[in-house]
Amino acid sequence: MLEDLERWNTPDHIGKLRKALIIFHSPVDQVVDIGEAAAIYQAARHPKSFISLDNADHLLSQAADSEYVANMLVAWSSRYL
C-alpha cells in the first residue's frame, strides 16, 4: 500500500486525473499536515474545491464535523453525478 501511495500520489498523476476533485482538510489535523492537502489542490485541475474543516480531527470524531462533511459532499457532488 505504501508503495502505491508513493507511486500515485504525485503532482503529475493528480494533474492528469481529469475529474472533479473536492478536498476536505483541517488545519489542526495531527495526522496529515495541511501542506499535503494544499499540494494536492495546487496540482489538481479544475473543477476543484477545497473545504477547510476548522477544528476537526483527522477521523471526524465529532458528529457535527462528519455531518458537515456529508452535507457538503452531497451538495458538491450533485453537480458532477
C-alpha positions, -999 to 999 in steps of 0.1 A, spaced: 0 0 0 28 25 9 44 18 -24 12 26 -42 8 58 -23 44 68 -33 37 59 -69 4 75 -74 4 105 -50 24 128 -73 15 162 -87 18 147 -122 -7 120 -115 -31 143 -97 -30 168 -126 -39 140 -151 -70 128 -132 -94 149 -154 -121 145 -127 -138 169 -104 -120 169 -71 -130 180 -36 -106 182 -7 -116 184 29 -89 191 55 -85 206 89 -56 230 96 -52 213 130 -51 178 117 -24 160 137 -22 130 113 -18 147 79 -3 181 75 -24 208 58 5 212 33 -4 178 18 -39 190 10 -26 222 -4 -1 204 -27 -30 182 -40 -52 212 -46 -24 230 -64 -17 200 -86 -53 194 -95 -71 208 -125 -104 225 -124 -131 218 -114 -117 215 -79 -128 227 -44 -111 229 -10 -131 230 22 -114 238 54 -127 219 84 -117 244 111 -110 224 143 -120 189 131 -97 160 139 -85 136 112 -112 110 119 -140 135 121 -149 121 155 -173 149 164 -208 143 149 -211 179 138 -179 177 117 -189 144 100 -224 157 93 -209 189 78 -186 169 55 -215 147 45 -238 176 37 -211 195 18 -201 164 -2 -238 157 -12 -243 192 -24 -209 194 -42 -212 160 -59 -247 166 -71 -232 189 -98 -210 161 -111 -231 130 -108 
